């Protein structure tokens, strides 16, 4: 099991630090969910729900224990223990999916960075379009993992 620790410092505590354990994978995805809106950069604050939605999709594509990561392990294990033809098919398919995931992750990261550092809020088109594309990539791997 993975644990995520978050240390926050504020002037009200004598030791200057408050530690919290985020026990849910979803909770650890986006710090914006934990912060007061006034503490967020304007680009996130203007549409924090879109930012969080897109950041969640990004996490599911990149986290080792995200939907894509876990499904790819199932698919890899089945392919490795199969015959050479199945393993070669797995390598080719995952190469294609990895290229698509990498390109999409770069686009999502650019939008998230724009909101966090460039005062460019995440619009509905980015949150829905890129988020839906992330779900499609994840669904491809889940489908491969669930094949008999």
WODA-V823069 format. One record per pair of residues at least 6 apart in sequence whose C-alpha atoms are under 8 Angstrom apart, sorted by sequence separation. I is the first residue (numbers start at 1). J is the second residue. If there is no record, write none. Layout:
I_J / I_J
//
This chain:
10_16 / 22_28 / 27_33 / 60_66 / 61_67 / 62_68 / 63_69 / 64_70 / 114_120 / 115_121 / 9_16 / 10_17 / 38_45 / 44_51 / 59_66 / 60_67 / 61_68 / 62_69 / 79_86 / 80_87 / 114_121 / 115_122 / 9_17 / 10_18 / 32_40 / 37_45 / 60_68 / 61_69 / 79_87 / 8_17 / 9_18 / 60_69 / 111_120 / 7_17 / 8_18 / 112_122 / 7_18 / 8_19 / 79_90 / 111_122 / 7_19 / 32_44 / 6_19 / 7_20 / 5_19 / 6_20 / 76_90 / 5_20 / 6_21 / 75_90 / 111_126 / 5_21 / 6_22 / 32_48 / 4_21 / 5_22 / 3_21 / 4_22 / 3_22 / 4_23 / 33_52 / 3_23 / 32_52 / 30_52 / 108_130 / 4_28 / 30_55 / 29_55 / 30_56 / 104_130 / 29_56 / 104_133 / 26_56 / 29_59 / 104_134 / 101_134 / 101_137 / 100_137 / 61_101 / 97_137 / 61_105 / 97_141 / 58_105 / 58_108 / 58_109 / 55_108 / 54_108 / 55_112 / 54_112 / 51_112 / 51_115 / 75_141 / 72_141 / 75_144 / 51_121 / 68_138 / 71_141 / 72_142 / 75_145 / 43_114 / 44_115 / 51_122 / 67_138 / 71_142 / 74_145 / 75_146 / 43_115 / 44_116 / 50_122 / 54_126 / 42_115 / 43_116 / 50_123 / 54_127 / 58_131 / 61_134 / 68_141 / 72_145 / 41_115 / 42_116 / 43_117 / 47_121 / 48_122 / 50_124 / 53_127 / 54_128 / 57_131 / 68_142 / 71_145 / 41_116 / 43_118 / 44_119 / 46_121 / 47_122 / 67_142 / 41_117 / 43_119 / 44_120 / 45_121 / 47_123 / 51_127 / 54_130 / 58_134 / 42_119 / 43_120 / 44_121 / 50_127 / 54_131 / 57_134 / 61_138 / 41_119 / 43_121 / 44_122 / 53_131 / 57_135 / 60_138 / 42_121 / 43_122
//
